[in-house]
Amino acid sequence: MWVFTTAEAIALLESGSVTWISLDNDLGEGEPEGYTVACWIEERAYFGTLDRLEVFAHSDNTVANPKMRAAIKNARRYWAARES
């Protein structure tokens, strides 16, 4: 399923039906960015309110992509800590 805004992505994630997601950062001038979704995932993983899922960043944005990957790495670390 394709979504085009951070609000749509977060709503879908909240539904609990997502098993993997690939994020782009640049969603349009003046729109919240994919990094917002990556941070949302990271926060929910930290608090244990989002089940583990596969998360990828496919953005070509050279500034945002490393930040998104760091948030994803943290989420994976939080999930792993809860699973052990």
mmCIF file of the N, C-alpha and C atoms, coordinates in Angstrom:
data_MODEL
# 
_entry.id   MODEL 
# 
loop_
_atom_site.group_PDB 
_atom_site.id 
_atom_site.type_symbol 
_atom_site.label_atom_id 
_atom_site.label_alt_id 
_atom_site.label_comp_id 
_atom_site.label_asym_id 
_atom_site.label_entity_id 
_atom_site.label_seq_id 
_atom_site.pdbx_PDB_ins_code 
_atom_site.Cartn_x 
_atom_site.Cartn_y 
_atom_site.Cartn_z 
_atom_site.occupancy 
_atom_site.B_iso_or_equiv 
_atom_site.pdbx_formal_charge 
_atom_site.auth_seq_id 
_atom_site.auth_comp_id 
_atom_site.auth_asym_id 
_atom_site.auth_atom_id 
_atom_site.pdbx_PDB_model_num 
ATOM 1   N N  . MET A 1 1  ? 0.838  -1.161  0.000  1.00 0.00 ? 1  MET A N  1 
ATOM 2   C CA . MET A 1 1  ? 0.000  0.000   0.000  1.00 0.00 ? 1  MET A CA 1 
ATOM 3   C C  . MET A 1 1  ? 0.894  1.239   0.000  1.00 0.00 ? 1  MET A C  1 
ATOM 4   N N  . TRP A 1 2  ? 0.559  2.191   -0.828 1.00 0.00 ? 2  TRP A N  1 
ATOM 5   C CA . TRP A 1 2  ? 1.293  3.441   -0.894 1.00 0.00 ? 2  TRP A CA 1 
ATOM 6   C C  . TRP A 1 2  ? 0.532  4.504   -0.110 1.00 0.00 ? 2  TRP A C  1 
ATOM 7   N N  . VAL A 1 3  ? 1.254  5.250   0.700  1.00 0.00 ? 3  VAL A N  1 
ATOM 8   C CA . VAL A 1 3  ? 0.680  6.432   1.338  1.00 0.00 ? 3  VAL A CA 1 
ATOM 9   C C  . VAL A 1 3  ? 1.589  7.603   1.004  1.00 0.00 ? 3  VAL A C  1 
ATOM 10  N N  . PHE A 1 4  ? 1.033  8.796   1.085  1.00 0.00 ? 4  PHE A N  1 
ATOM 11  C CA . PHE A 1 4  ? 1.768  9.951   0.580  1.00 0.00 ? 4  PHE A CA 1 
ATOM 12  C C  . PHE A 1 4  ? 2.013  11.031  1.617  1.00 0.00 ? 4  PHE A C  1 
ATOM 13  N N  . THR A 1 5  ? 1.526  10.839  2.833  1.00 0.00 ? 5  THR A N  1 
ATOM 14  C CA . THR A 1 5  ? 1.763  11.829  3.882  1.00 0.00 ? 5  THR A CA 1 
ATOM 15  C C  . THR A 1 5  ? 2.210  11.116  5.152  1.00 0.00 ? 5  THR A C  1 
ATOM 16  N N  . THR A 1 6  ? 2.833  11.866  6.039  1.00 0.00 ? 6  THR A N  1 
ATOM 17  C CA . THR A 1 6  ? 3.229  11.285  7.319  1.00 0.00 ? 6  THR A CA 1 
ATOM 18  C C  . THR A 1 6  ? 1.993  10.876  8.115  1.00 0.00 ? 6  THR A C  1 
ATOM 19  N N  . ALA A 1 7  ? 0.932  11.654  8.045  1.00 0.00 ? 7  ALA A N  1 
ATOM 20  C CA . ALA A 1 7  ? -0.296 11.328  8.784  1.00 0.00 ? 7  ALA A CA 1 
ATOM 21  C C  . ALA A 1 7  ? -0.872 9.997   8.311  1.00 0.00 ? 7  ALA A C  1 
ATOM 22  N N  . GLU A 1 8  ? -0.878 9.768   7.011  1.00 0.00 ? 8  GLU A N  1 
ATOM 23  C CA . GLU A 1 8  ? -1.376 8.496   6.477  1.00 0.00 ? 8  GLU A CA 1 
ATOM 24  C C  . GLU A 1 8  ? -0.495 7.332   6.937  1.00 0.00 ? 8  GLU A C  1 
ATOM 25  N N  . ALA A 1 9  ? 0.816  7.541   6.916  1.00 0.00 ? 9  ALA A N  1 
ATOM 26  C CA . ALA A 1 9  ? 1.745  6.480   7.317  1.00 0.00 ? 9  ALA A CA 1 
ATOM 27  C C  . ALA A 1 9  ? 1.557  6.138   8.793  1.00 0.00 ? 9  ALA A C  1 
ATOM 28  N N  . ILE A 1 10 ? 1.472  7.148   9.634  1.00 0.00 ? 10 ILE A N  1 
ATOM 29  C CA . ILE A 1 10 ? 1.312  6.916   11.065 1.00 0.00 ? 10 ILE A CA 1 
ATOM 30  C C  . ILE A 1 10 ? -0.031 6.246   11.352 1.00 0.00 ? 10 ILE A C  1 
ATOM 31  N N  . ALA A 1 11 ? -1.079 6.687   10.677 1.00 0.00 ? 11 ALA A N  1 
ATOM 32  C CA . ALA A 1 11 ? -2.398 6.066   10.870 1.00 0.00 ? 11 ALA A CA 1 
ATOM 33  C C  . ALA A 1 11 ? -2.353 4.587   10.502 1.00 0.00 ? 11 ALA A C  1 
ATOM 34  N N  . LEU A 1 12 ? -1.684 4.262   9.421  1.00 0.00 ? 12 LEU A N  1 
ATOM 35  C CA . LEU A 1 12 ? -1.567 2.866   9.007  1.00 0.00 ? 12 LEU A CA 1 
ATOM 36  C C  . LEU A 1 12 ? -0.736 2.070   10.016 1.00 0.00 ? 12 LEU A C  1 
ATOM 37  N N  . LEU A 1 13 ? 0.343  2.661   10.496 1.00 0.00 ? 13 LEU A N  1 
ATOM 38  C CA . LEU A 1 13 ? 1.154  1.997   11.510 1.00 0.00 ? 13 LEU A CA 1 
ATOM 39  C C  . LEU A 1 13 ? 0.352  1.761   12.788 1.00 0.00 ? 13 LEU A C  1 
ATOM 40  N N  . GLU A 1 14 ? -0.453 2.718   13.168 1.00 0.00 ? 14 GLU A N  1 
ATOM 41  C CA . GLU A 1 14 ? -1.272 2.584   14.371 1.00 0.00 ? 14 GLU A CA 1 
ATOM 42  C C  . GLU A 1 14 ? -2.312 1.470   14.234 1.00 0.00 ? 14 GLU A C  1 
ATOM 43  N N  . SER A 1 15 ? -2.681 1.141   13.014 1.00 0.00 ? 15 SER A N  1 
ATOM 44  C CA . SER A 1 15 ? -3.683 0.086   12.801 1.00 0.00 ? 15 SER A CA 1 
ATOM 45  C C  . SER A 1 15 ? -3.147 -1.291  13.183 1.00 0.00 ? 15 SER A C  1 
ATOM 46  N N  . GLY A 1 16 ? -1.821 -1.425  13.255 1.00 0.00 ? 16 GLY A N  1 
ATOM 47  C CA . GLY A 1 16 ? -1.213 -2.696  13.613 1.00 0.00 ? 16 GLY A CA 1 
ATOM 48  C C  . GLY A 1 16 ? -1.105 -3.686  12.472 1.00 0.00 ? 16 GLY A C  1 
ATOM 49  N N  . SER A 1 17 ? -1.446 -3.262  11.271 1.00 0.00 ? 17 SER A N  1 
ATOM 50  C CA . SER A 1 17 ? -1.434 -4.184  10.136 1.00 0.00 ? 17 SER A CA 1 
ATOM 51  C C  . SER A 1 17 ? -0.160 -4.104  9.298  1.00 0.00 ? 17 SER A C  1 
ATOM 52  N N  . VAL A 1 18 ? 0.767  -3.265  9.671  1.00 0.00 ? 18 VAL A N  1 
ATOM 53  C CA . VAL A 1 18 ? 1.993  -3.070  8.897  1.00 0.00 ? 18 VAL A CA 1 
ATOM 54  C C  . VAL A 1 18 ? 3.057  -4.040  9.387  1.00 0.00 ? 18 VAL A C  1 
ATOM 55  N N  . THR A 1 19 ? 3.675  -4.763  8.453  1.00 0.00 ? 19 THR A N  1 
ATOM 56  C CA . THR A 1 19 ? 4.781  -5.648  8.808  1.00 0.00 ? 19 THR A CA 1 
ATOM 57  C C  . THR A 1 19 ? 6.115  -5.128  8.296  1.00 0.00 ? 19 THR A C  1 
ATOM 58  N N  . TRP A 1 20 ? 6.066  -4.277  7.271  1.00 0.00 ? 20 TRP A N  1 
ATOM 59  C CA . TRP A 1 20 ? 7.277  -3.603  6.804  1.00 0.00 ? 20 TRP A CA 1 
ATOM 60  C C  . TRP A 1 20 ? 6.899  -2.284  6.170  1.00 0.00 ? 20 TRP A C  1 
ATOM 61  N N  . ILE A 1 21 ? 7.858  -1.352  6.215  1.00 0.00 ? 21 ILE A N  1 
ATOM 62  C CA . ILE A 1 21 ? 7.620  -0.026  5.653  1.00 0.00 ? 21 ILE A CA 1 
ATOM 63  C C  . ILE A 1 21 ? 8.936  0.506   5.102  1.00 0.00 ? 21 ILE A C  1 
ATOM 64  N N  . SER A 1 22 ? 8.862  1.199   3.994  1.00 0.00 ? 22 SER A N  1 
ATOM 65  C CA . SER A 1 22 ? 10.020 1.849   3.395  1.00 0.00 ? 22 SER A CA 1 
ATOM 66  C C  . SER A 1 22 ? 9.706  3.334   3.308  1.00 0.00 ? 22 SER A C  1 
ATOM 67  N N  . LEU A 1 23 ? 10.595 4.144   3.859  1.00 0.00 ? 23 LEU A N  1 
ATOM 68  C CA . LEU A 1 23 ? 10.335 5.571   4.009  1.00 0.00 ? 23 LEU A CA 1 
ATOM 69  C C  . LEU A 1 23 ? 11.172 6.435   3.074  1.00 0.00 ? 23 LEU A C  1 
ATOM 70  N N  . ASP A 1 24 ? 10.515 7.383   2.465  1.00 0.00 ? 24 ASP A N  1 
ATOM 71  C CA . ASP A 1 24 ? 11.189 8.462   1.748  1.00 0.00 ? 24 ASP A CA 1 
ATOM 72  C C  . ASP A 1 24 ? 11.107 9.684   2.642  1.00 0.00 ? 24 ASP A C  1 
ATOM 73  N N  . ASN A 1 25 ? 12.048 10.577  2.550  1.00 0.00 ? 25 ASN A N  1 
ATOM 74  C CA . ASN A 1 25 ? 12.003 11.762  3.400  1.00 0.00 ? 25 ASN A CA 1 
ATOM 75  C C  . ASN A 1 25 ? 11.212 12.893  2.779  1.00 0.00 ? 25 ASN A C  1 
ATOM 76  N N  . ASP A 1 26 ? 11.472 13.206  1.533  1.00 0.00 ? 26 ASP A N  1 
ATOM 77  C CA . ASP A 1 26 ? 10.924 14.404  0.902  1.00 0.00 ? 26 ASP A CA 1 
ATOM 78  C C  . ASP A 1 26 ? 9.542  14.118  0.325  1.00 0.00 ? 26 ASP A C  1 
ATOM 79  N N  . LEU A 1 27 ? 8.516  14.603  1.027  1.00 0.00 ? 27 LEU A N  1 
ATOM 80  C CA . LEU A 1 27 ? 7.139  14.301  0.663  1.00 0.00 ? 27 LEU A CA 1 
ATOM 81  C C  . LEU A 1 27 ? 6.407  15.483  0.042  1.00 0.00 ? 27 LEU A C  1 
ATOM 82  N N  . GLY A 1 28 ? 7.117  16.546  -0.226 1.00 0.00 ? 28 GLY A N  1 
ATOM 83  C CA . GLY A 1 28 ? 6.498  17.715  -0.847 1.00 0.00 ? 28 GLY A CA 1 
ATOM 84  C C  . GLY A 1 28 ? 6.795  18.973  -0.046 1.00 0.00 ? 28 GLY A C  1 
ATOM 85  N N  . GLU A 1 29 ? 6.894  20.051  -0.732 1.00 0.00 ? 29 GLU A N  1 
ATOM 86  C CA . GLU A 1 29 ? 7.208  21.344  -0.121 1.00 0.00 ? 29 GLU A CA 1 
ATOM 87  C C  . GLU A 1 29 ? 6.197  21.680  0.977  1.00 0.00 ? 29 GLU A C  1 
ATOM 88  N N  . GLY A 1 30 ? 6.713  21.962  2.154  1.00 0.00 ? 30 GLY A N  1 
ATOM 89  C CA . GLY A 1 30 ? 5.864  22.357  3.261  1.00 0.00 ? 30 GLY A CA 1 
ATOM 90  C C  . GLY A 1 30 ? 5.202  21.210  4.006  1.00 0.00 ? 30 GLY A C  1 
ATOM 91  N N  . GLU A 1 31 ? 5.434  19.980  3.567  1.00 0.00 ? 31 GLU A N  1 
ATOM 92  C CA . GLU A 1 31 ? 4.841  18.808  4.213  1.00 0.00 ? 31 GLU A CA 1 
ATOM 93  C C  . GLU A 1 31 ? 5.808  18.254  5.254  1.00 0.00 ? 31 GLU A C  1 
ATOM 94  N N  . PRO A 1 32 ? 5.273  17.641  6.331  1.00 0.00 ? 32 PRO A N  1 
ATOM 95  C CA . PRO A 1 32 ? 6.171  16.931  7.248  1.00 0.00 ? 32 PRO A CA 1 
ATOM 96  C C  . PRO A 1 32 ? 6.933  15.859  6.472  1.00 0.00 ? 32 PRO A C  1 
ATOM 97  N N  . GLU A 1 33 ? 8.113  15.533  6.949  1.00 0.00 ? 33 GLU A N  1 
ATOM 98  C CA . GLU A 1 33 ? 8.998  14.643  6.204  1.00 0.00 ? 33 GLU A CA 1 
ATOM 99  C C  . GLU A 1 33 ? 8.958  13.212  6.727  1.00 0.00 ? 33 GLU A C  1 
ATOM 100 N N  . GLY A 1 34 ? 9.491  12.311  5.928  1.00 0.00 ? 34 GLY A N  1 
ATOM 101 C CA . GLY A 1 34 ? 9.570  10.916  6.324  1.00 0.00 ? 34 GLY A CA 1 
ATOM 102 C C  . GLY A 1 34 ? 10.365 10.714  7.603  1.00 0.00 ? 34 GLY A C  1 
ATOM 103 N N  . TYR A 1 35 ? 11.303 11.600  7.882  1.00 0.00 ? 35 TYR A N  1 
ATOM 104 C CA . TYR A 1 35 ? 12.070 11.522  9.128  1.00 0.00 ? 35 TYR A CA 1 
ATOM 105 C C  . TYR A 1 35 ? 11.131 11.584  10.328 1.00 0.00 ? 35 TYR A C  1 
ATOM 106 N N  . THR A 1 36 ? 10.028 12.309  10.195 1.00 0.00 ? 36 THR A N  1 
ATOM 107 C CA . THR A 1 36 ? 9.026  12.383  11.258 1.00 0.00 ? 36 THR A CA 1 
ATOM 108 C C  . THR A 1 36 ? 8.475  11.002  11.559 1.00 0.00 ? 36 THR A C  1 
ATOM 109 N N  . VAL A 1 37 ? 8.218  10.219  10.522 1.00 0.00 ? 37 VAL A N  1 
ATOM 110 C CA . VAL A 1 37 ? 7.694  8.859   10.703 1.00 0.00 ? 37 VAL A CA 1 
ATOM 111 C C  . VAL A 1 37 ? 8.769  7.976   11.337 1.00 0.00 ? 37 VAL A C  1 
ATOM 112 N N  . ALA A 1 38 ? 10.005 8.113   10.900 1.00 0.00 ? 38 ALA A N  1 
ATOM 113 C CA . ALA A 1 38 ? 11.094 7.324   11.478 1.00 0.00 ? 38 ALA A CA 1 
ATOM 114 C C  . ALA A 1 38 ? 11.229 7.610   12.973 1.00 0.00 ? 38 ALA A C  1 
ATOM 115 N N  . CYS A 1 39 ? 11.119 8.867   13.354 1.00 0.00 ? 39 CYS A N  1 
ATOM 116 C CA . CYS A 1 39 ? 11.195 9.233   14.774 1.00 0.00 ? 39 CYS A CA 1 
ATOM 117 C C  . CYS A 1 39 ? 9.989  8.694   15.539 1.00 0.00 ? 39 CYS A C  1 
ATOM 118 N N  . TRP A 1 40 ? 8.825  8.712   14.915 1.00 0.00 ? 40 TRP A N  1 
ATOM 119 C CA . TRP A 1 40 ? 7.616  8.175   15.542 1.00 0.00 ? 40 TRP A CA 1 
ATOM 120 C C  . TRP A 1 40 ? 7.804  6.685   15.815 1.00 0.00 ? 40 TRP A C  1 
ATOM 121 N N  . ILE A 1 41 ? 8.333  5.957   14.836 1.00 0.00 ? 41 ILE A N  1 
ATOM 122 C CA . ILE A 1 41 ? 8.592  4.524   14.993 1.00 0.00 ? 41 ILE A CA 1 
ATOM 123 C C  . ILE A 1 41 ? 9.602  4.296   16.117 1.00 0.00 ? 41 ILE A C  1 
ATOM 124 N N  . GLU A 1 42 ? 10.667 5.071   16.111 1.00 0.00 ? 42 GLU A N  1 
ATOM 125 C CA . GLU A 1 42 ? 11.700 4.947   17.147 1.00 0.00 ? 42 GLU A CA 1 
ATOM 126 C C  . GLU A 1 42 ? 11.095 5.148   18.539 1.00 0.00 ? 42 GLU A C  1 
ATOM 127 N N  . GLU A 1 43 ? 10.294 6.159   18.697 1.00 0.00 ? 43 GLU A N  1 
ATOM 128 C CA . GLU A 1 43 ? 9.683  6.454   19.997 1.00 0.00 ? 43 GLU A CA 1 
ATOM 129 C C  . GLU A 1 43 ? 8.746  5.330   20.443 1.00 0.00 ? 43 GLU A C  1 
ATOM 130 N N  . ARG A 1 44 ? 7.933  4.835   19.538 1.00 0.00 ? 44 ARG A N  1 
ATOM 131 C CA . ARG A 1 44 ? 7.002  3.761   19.892 1.00 0.00 ? 44 ARG A CA 1 
ATOM 132 C C  . ARG A 1 44 ? 7.749  2.465   20.216 1.00 0.00 ? 44 ARG A C  1 
ATOM 133 N N  . ALA A 1 45 ? 8.845  2.214   19.518 1.00 0.00 ? 45 ALA A N  1 
ATOM 134 C CA . ALA A 1 45 ? 9.661  1.036   19.833 1.00 0.00 ? 45 ALA A CA 1 
ATOM 135 C C  . ALA A 1 45 ? 10.263 1.180   21.229 1.00 0.00 ? 45 ALA A C  1 
ATOM 136 N N  . TYR A 1 46 ? 10.729 2.372   21.556 1.00 0.00 ? 46 TYR A N  1 
ATOM 137 C CA . TYR A 1 46 ? 11.315 2.626   22.873 1.00 0.00 ? 46 TYR A CA 1 
ATOM 138 C C  . TYR A 1 46 ? 10.301 2.356   23.984 1.00 0.00 ? 46 TYR A C  1 
ATOM 139 N N  . PHE A 1 47 ? 9.078  2.831   23.796 1.00 0.00 ? 47 PHE A N  1 
ATOM 140 C CA . PHE A 1 47 ? 8.044  2.666   24.821 1.00 0.00 ? 47 PHE A CA 1 
ATOM 141 C C  . PHE A 1 47 ? 7.326  1.316   24.736 1.00 0.00 ? 47 PHE A C  1 
ATOM 142 N N  . GLY A 1 48 ? 7.662  0.517   23.731 1.00 0.00 ? 48 GLY A N  1 
ATOM 143 C CA . GLY A 1 48 ? 7.068  -0.807  23.604 1.00 0.00 ? 48 GLY A CA 1 
ATOM 144 C C  . GLY A 1 48 ? 5.629  -0.798  23.130 1.00 0.00 ? 48 GLY A C  1 
ATOM 145 N N  . THR A 1 49 ? 5.242  0.250   22.411 1.00 0.00 ? 49 THR A N  1 
ATOM 146 C CA . THR A 1 49 ? 3.855  0.351   21.953 1.00 0.00 ? 49 THR A CA 1 
ATOM 147 C C  . THR A 1 49 ? 3.698  0.088   20.457 1.00 0.00 ? 49 THR A C  1 
ATOM 148 N N  . LEU A 1 50 ? 4.771  -0.375  19.833 1.00 0.00 ? 50 LEU A N  1 
ATOM 149 C CA . LEU A 1 50 ? 4.721  -0.742  18.415 1.00 0.00 ? 50 LEU A CA 1 
ATOM 150 C C  . LEU A 1 50 ? 5.457  -2.057  18.257 1.00 0.00 ? 50 LEU A C  1 
ATOM 151 N N  . ASP A 1 51 ? 4.787  -3.048  17.708 1.00 0.00 ? 51 ASP A N  1 
ATOM 152 C CA . ASP A 1 51 ? 5.426  -4.330  17.468 1.00 0.00 ? 51 ASP A CA 1 
ATOM 153 C C  . ASP A 1 51 ? 6.530  -4.189  16.435 1.00 0.00 ? 51 ASP A C  1 
ATOM 154 N N  . ARG A 1 52 ? 7.504  -5.087  16.541 1.00 0.00 ? 52 ARG A N  1 
ATOM 155 C CA . ARG A 1 52 ? 8.623  -5.065  15.592 1.00 0.00 ? 52 ARG A CA 1 
ATOM 156 C C  . ARG A 1 52 ? 8.102  -5.174  14.167 1.00 0.00 ? 52 ARG A C  1 
ATOM 157 N N  . LEU A 1 53 ? 8.695  -4.403  13.286 1.00 0.00 ? 53 LEU A N  1 
ATOM 158 C CA . LEU A 1 53 ? 8.416  -4.484  11.867 1.00 0.00 ? 53 LEU A CA 1 
ATOM 159 C C  . LEU A 1 53 ? 9.699  -4.191  11.120 1.00 0.00 ? 53 LEU A C  1 
ATOM 160 N N  . GLU A 1 54 ? 9.726  -4.524  9.862  1.00 0.00 ? 54 GLU A N  1 
ATOM 161 C CA . GLU A 1 54 ? 10.885 -4.207  9.027  1.00 0.00 ? 54 GLU A CA 1 
ATOM 162 C C  . GLU A 1 54 ? 10.740 -2.765  8.563  1.00 0.00 ? 54 GLU A C  1 
ATOM 163 N N  . VAL A 1 55 ? 11.782 -1.993  8.787  1.00 0.00 ? 55 VAL A N  1 
ATOM 164 C CA . VAL A 1 55 ? 11.759 -0.567  8.434  1.00 0.00 ? 55 VAL A CA 1 
ATOM 165 C C  . VAL A 1 55 ? 12.984 -0.277  7.583  1.00 0.00 ? 55 VAL A C  1 
ATOM 166 N N  . PHE A 1 56 ? 12.774 0.450   6.497  1.00 0.00 ? 56 PHE A N  1 
ATOM 167 C CA . PHE A 1 56 ? 13.854 0.834   5.596  1.00 0.00 ? 56 PHE A CA 1 
ATOM 168 C C  . PHE A 1 56 ? 13.726 2.316   5.265  1.00 0.00 ? 56 PHE A C  1 
ATOM 169 N N  . ALA A 1 57 ? 14.841 2.921   4.926  1.00 0.00 ? 57 ALA A N  1 
ATOM 170 C CA . ALA A 1 57 ? 14.843 4.298   4.439  1.00 0.00 ? 57 ALA A CA 1 
ATOM 171 C C  . ALA A 1 57 ? 15.386 4.266   3.015  1.00 0.00 ? 57 ALA A C  1 
ATOM 172 N N  . HIS A 1 58 ? 14.582 4.691   2.065  1.00 0.00 ? 58 HIS A N  1 
ATOM 173 C CA . HIS A 1 58 ? 15.034 4.690   0.673  1.00 0.00 ? 58 HIS A CA 1 
ATOM 174 C C  . HIS A 1 58 ? 15.232 6.109   0.136  1.00 0.00 ? 58 HIS A C  1 
ATOM 175 N N  . SER A 1 59 ? 15.258 7.076   1.014  1.00 0.00 ? 59 SER A N  1 
ATOM 176 C CA . SER A 1 59 ? 15.373 8.471   0.610  1.00 0.00 ? 59 SER A CA 1 
ATOM 177 C C  . SER A 1 59 ? 16.750 8.772   0.016  1.00 0.00 ? 59 SER A C  1 
ATOM 178 N N  . ASP A 1 60 ? 16.766 9.596   -1.000 1.00 0.00 ? 60 ASP A N  1 
ATOM 179 C CA . ASP A 1 60 ? 18.024 10.076  -1.579 1.00 0.00 ? 60 ASP A CA 1 
ATOM 180 C C  . ASP A 1 60 ? 18.510 11.357  -0.909 1.00 0.00 ? 60 ASP A C  1 
ATOM 181 N N  . ASN A 1 61 ? 17.772 11.847  0.072  1.00 0.00 ? 61 ASN A N  1 
ATOM 182 C CA . ASN A 1 61 ? 18.140 13.067  0.773  1.00 0.00 ? 61 ASN A CA 1 
ATOM 183 C C  . ASN A 1 61 ? 19.386 12.776  1.614  1.00 0.00 ? 61 ASN A C  1 
ATOM 184 N N  . THR A 1 62 ? 20.505 13.409  1.252  1.00 0.00 ? 62 THR A N  1 
ATOM 185 C CA . THR A 1 62 ? 21.789 13.087  1.876  1.00 0.00 ? 62 THR A CA 1 
ATOM 186 C C  . THR A 1 62 ? 21.895 13.560  3.320  1.00 0.00 ? 62 THR A C  1 
ATOM 187 N N  . VAL A 1 63 ? 21.059 14.471  3.725  1.00 0.00 ? 63 VAL A N  1 
ATOM 188 C CA . VAL A 1 63 ? 21.055 14.926  5.122  1.00 0.00 ? 63 VAL A CA 1 
ATOM 189 C C  . VAL A 1 63 ? 20.096 14.071  5.950  1.00 0.00 ? 63 VAL A C  1 
ATOM 190 N N  . ALA A 1 64 ? 18.904 13.862  5.447  1.00 0.00 ? 64 ALA A N  1 
ATOM 191 C CA . ALA A 1 64 ? 17.880 13.154  6.215  1.00 0.00 ? 64 ALA A CA 1 
ATOM 192 C C  . ALA A 1 64 ? 18.094 11.650  6.262  1.00 0.00 ? 64 ALA A C  1 
ATOM 193 N N  . ASN A 1 65 ? 18.624 11.052  5.191  1.00 0.00 ? 65 ASN A N  1 
ATOM 194 C CA . ASN A 1 65 ? 18.759 9.604   5.162  1.00 0.00 ? 65 ASN A CA 1 
ATOM 195 C C  . ASN A 1 65 ? 19.570 9.062   6.336  1.00 0.00 ? 65 ASN A C  1 
ATOM 196 N N  . PRO A 1 66 ? 20.730 9.614   6.662  1.00 0.00 ? 66 PRO A N  1 
ATOM 197 C CA . PRO A 1 66 ? 21.476 9.094   7.815  1.00 0.00 ? 66 PRO A CA 1 
ATOM 198 C C  . PRO A 1 66 ? 20.714 9.262   9.135  1.00 0.00 ? 66 PRO A C  1 
ATOM 199 N N  . LYS A 1 67 ? 19.965 10.346  9.277  1.00 0.00 ? 67 LYS A N  1 
ATOM 200 C CA . LYS A 1 67 ? 19.178 10.541  10.490 1.00 0.00 ? 67 LYS A CA 1 
ATOM 201 C C  . LYS A 1 67 ? 18.046 9.511   10.565 1.00 0.00 ? 67 LYS A C  1 
ATOM 202 N N  . MET A 1 68 ? 17.428 9.236   9.429  1.00 0.00 ? 68 MET A N  1 
ATOM 203 C CA . MET A 1 68 ? 16.372 8.229   9.391  1.00 0.00 ? 68 MET A CA 1 
ATOM 204 C C  . MET A 1 68 ? 16.939 6.856   9.739  1.00 0.00 ? 68 MET A C  1 
ATOM 205 N N  . ARG A 1 69 ? 18.081 6.532   9.167  1.00 0.00 ? 69 ARG A N  1 
ATOM 206 C CA . ARG A 1 69 ? 18.710 5.237   9.440  1.00 0.00 ? 69 ARG A CA 1 
ATOM 207 C C  . ARG A 1 69 ? 19.097 5.107   10.917 1.00 0.00 ? 69 ARG A C  1 
ATOM 208 N N  . ALA A 1 70 ? 19.517 6.204   11.531 1.00 0.00 ? 70 ALA A N  1 
ATOM 209 C CA . ALA A 1 70 ? 19.854 6.169   12.958 1.00 0.00 ? 70 ALA A CA 1 
ATOM 210 C C  . ALA A 1 70 ? 18.607 5.907   13.802 1.00 0.00 ? 70 ALA A C  1 
ATOM 211 N N  . ALA A 1 71 ? 17.497 6.535   13.461 1.00 0.00 ? 71 ALA A N  1 
ATOM 212 C CA . ALA A 1 71 ? 16.246 6.304   14.184 1.00 0.00 ? 71 ALA A CA 1 
ATOM 213 C C  . ALA A 1 71 ? 15.799 4.852   14.019 1.00 0.00 ? 71 ALA A C  1 
ATOM 214 N N  . ILE A 1 72 ? 15.935 4.323   12.815 1.00 0.00 ? 72 ILE A N  1 
ATOM 215 C CA . ILE A 1 72 ? 15.562 2.932   12.544 1.00 0.00 ? 72 ILE A CA 1 
ATOM 216 C C  . ILE A 1 72 ? 16.471 1.980   13.333 1.00 0.00 ? 72 ILE A C  1 
ATOM 217 N N  . LYS A 1 73 ? 17.754 2.274   13.358 1.00 0.00 ? 73 LYS A N  1 
ATOM 218 C CA . LYS A 1 73 ? 18.702 1.447   14.113 1.00 0.00 ? 73 LYS A CA 1 
ATOM 219 C C  . LYS A 1 73 ? 18.331 1.435   15.593 1.00 0.00 ? 73 LYS A C  1 
ATOM 220 N N  . ASN A 1 74 ? 17.971 2.589   16.117 1.00 0.00 ? 74 ASN A N  1 
ATOM 221 C CA . ASN A 1 74 ? 17.561 2.665   17.517 1.00 0.00 ? 74 ASN A CA 1 
ATOM 222 C C  . ASN A 1 74 ? 16.300 1.846   17.759 1.00 0.00 ? 74 ASN A C  1 
ATOM 223 N N  . ALA A 1 75 ? 15.329 1.944   16.853 1.00 0.00 ? 75 ALA A N  1 
ATOM 224 C CA . ALA A 1 75 ? 14.090 1.180   17.002 1.00 0.00 ? 75 ALA A CA 1 
ATOM 225 C C  . ALA A 1 75 ? 14.405 -0.312  17.044 1.00 0.00 ? 75 ALA A C  1 
ATOM 226 N N  . ARG A 1 76 ? 15.267 -0.762  16.165 1.00 0.00 ? 76 ARG A N  1 
ATOM 227 C CA . ARG A 1 76 ? 15.632 -2.184  16.142 1.00 0.00 ? 76 ARG A CA 1 
ATOM 228 C C  . ARG A 1 76 ? 16.301 -2.594  17.455 1.00 0.00 ? 76 ARG A C  1 
ATOM 229 N N  . ARG A 1 77 ? 17.132 -1.713  17.969 1.00 0.00 ? 77 ARG A N  1 
ATOM 230 C CA . ARG A 1 77 ? 17.813 -1.986  19.242 1.00 0.00 ? 77 ARG A CA 1 
ATOM 231 C C  . ARG A 1 77 ? 16.800 -2.085  20.381 1.00 0.00 ? 77 ARG A C  1 
ATOM 232 N N  . TYR A 1 78 ? 15.816 -1.187  20.402 1.00 0.00 ? 78 TYR A N  1 
ATOM 233 C CA . TYR A 1 78 ? 14.783 -1.222  21.453 1.00 0.00 ? 78 TYR A CA 1 
ATOM 234 C C  . TYR A 1 78 ? 13.951 -2.492  21.354 1.00 0.00 ? 78 TYR A C  1 
ATOM 235 N N  . TRP A 1 79 ? 13.567 -2.870  20.128 1.00 0.00 ? 79 TRP A N  1 
ATOM 236 C CA . TRP A 1 79 ? 12.802 -4.108  19.954 1.00 0.00 ? 79 TRP A CA 1 
ATOM 237 C C  . TRP A 1 79 ? 13.618 -5.312  20.436 1.00 0.00 ? 79 TRP A C  1 
ATOM 238 N N  . ALA A 1 80 ? 14.886 -5.356  20.059 1.00 0.00 ? 80 ALA A N  1 
ATOM 239 C CA . ALA A 1 80 ? 15.734 -6.484  20.444 1.00 0.00 ? 80 ALA A CA 1 
ATOM 240 C C  . ALA A 1 80 ? 15.870 -6.564  21.967 1.00 0.00 ? 80 ALA A C  1 
ATOM 241 N N  . ALA A 1 81 ? 16.013 -5.435  22.616 1.00 0.00 ? 81 ALA A N  1 
ATOM 242 C CA . ALA A 1 81 ? 16.146 -5.422  24.075 1.00 0.00 ? 81 ALA A CA 1 
ATOM 243 C C  . ALA A 1 81 ? 14.884 -5.950  24.747 1.00 0.00 ? 81 ALA A C  1 
ATOM 244 N N  . ARG A 1 82 ? 13.733 -5.627  24.197 1.00 0.00 ? 82 ARG A N  1 
ATOM 245 C CA . ARG A 1 82 ? 12.465 -6.097  24.764 1.00 0.00 ? 82 ARG A CA 1 
ATOM 246 C C  . ARG A 1 82 ? 12.268 -7.596  24.521 1.00 0.00 ? 82 ARG A C  1 
ATOM 247 N N  . GLU A 1 83 ? 12.826 -8.093  23.434 1.00 0.00 ? 83 GLU A N  1 
ATOM 248 C CA . GLU A 1 83 ? 12.649 -9.500  23.082 1.00 0.00 ? 83 GLU A CA 1 
ATOM 249 C C  . GLU A 1 83 ? 13.591 -10.414 23.869 1.00 0.00 ? 83 GLU A C  1 
ATOM 250 N N  . SER A 1 84 ? 14.633 -9.842  24.453 1.00 0.00 ? 84 SER A N  1 
ATOM 251 C CA . SER A 1 84 ? 15.601 -10.697 25.171 1.00 0.00 ? 84 SER A CA 1 
ATOM 252 C C  . SER A 1 84 ? 15.257 -10.838 26.631 1.00 0.00 ? 84 SER A C  1 
# 
